[in-house]
Amino acid sequence: MDRTPSGLIASLVSWLDDRVGFSALMPLIRKKEVPIHRHSFWYYIGGMALFLFMLQICTGILLLLYYRPSAEGAYESVQFLMAEVQFGWLVRSIHSWGANLMIFMAFVHLFSVFLLKAYRAPRELTWMTGVALLGVSMGLGFTGYLLPWNELAFFATRVGTEIPGVIPVVGPFVRNLLRGGEDISGATLTRFYAFHVSVLPALAFMLVSLHVLLVQRHGMSVPPSIEAEGGPRRTIKFFPQFLMRDLVGWLCALALLAAAAAFLPAHLGVKADPFAPAPVGIKPEWYFMFMFQTLKYLPSHILGIDGELVGILGFGLAGLVLLVVPFLDRPQAPDARPRRLWTYLAFVALGYILLLTYLGYTVDPST
């Protein structure tokens, strides 16, 4: 038996292959190809979002080693982590910025897939799992925002959990379910902690696994404009060519994240005081800003219906349409050109999100 390091490694790989069967996957990996065209850049955004999700898991586990999920100890544990633990401030900053960058990449990936119509058959379920993943990612951001138990997060969460309360019949139940009572308290923190580190990550892991499996099953979609050109299509092998390029995207995301964490570290702020008045200009995270600003602009009543309720129902309907758009945007004939209505609607939605987000950060909150 070969006792050299290379021989031992080869023996270990052979032992694992006999029991797991890695070698059976190699023909499939070598066979897989990725189309190359002028829109191929967008193929790498999904991989960057996946990388950031994995990074969130790693940094989140490190933060859990010191975090105490209680109203009495949460703020102090984060303060200790940032001030006393070696590189603790950096890990928290990477986790904080990573959440924002991951959701940003998820939004970019969603709109790129929408505009390239990559949700067409047979990729309907791939699209639906992607939309669900975006929703879960935003839920992770919302639940994680309260965990430091600082003033800004406390009052922003109070405003955010108050919004579902306007829904008739089930609204008060949903609000109290999220809060663990009538108002934000230690029970709310415990519930958000459970959602953030257990329920939502488990759901995200299942959706990511299914999403990646479906992508591997159906491959990368070719945009309709490229299909209309006809002619031979260029491709590259998934392994190693595309994978190497994907890793470059991961490194770019890591470099951007490291620069943001180092030069703009996350701040802790002031500890939450439930009896203090709410600070002026409380705002949600940027990915909720367009919804928050919309609800601010709506009148108190629209056709006799509460304005906030109309806004919530409108966003719920928009989310449902987004989820089932593969079944709504179907060509009338097999050889028909794809309809542009949904492309126009996507640009309108994107412009609306950008405009309302901009107004949310620039308009004087006292006006």
Secondary structure, DSSP 4 states (H G I P E B T S, - for coil): ---SHHHHHHHHHHHHHHHH-GGGTHHHHHH-EEEESTTGGGHHHHHHHHHHHHHHHHHHHHHHTT---STTTHHHHHHHHHHTSTTHHHHHHHHHHHHHHHHHHHHHHHHHHHHTTTTSTT-HHHHHHHHHHHHHHHHHHHHHHHTT-BHHHHHHHHHHHHGGGGSTTTHHHHHHHHHTSSS-SHHHHHHHHHIIIIIHHHHHHHHHHHHHHHHHHH-PPPPHHHHHH-SPPEEEEIIIIIHHHHHHHHHHHHHHHHHHHHHSPPP--SBP-TTSPPPTT----HHHHHHHHHHHHS-SEETTEEHHHHHHHHHHHHHHHHHHHHHHS--SSTTPPPPSHHHHHHHHHHHHHHHHHHHHHHS-TT-
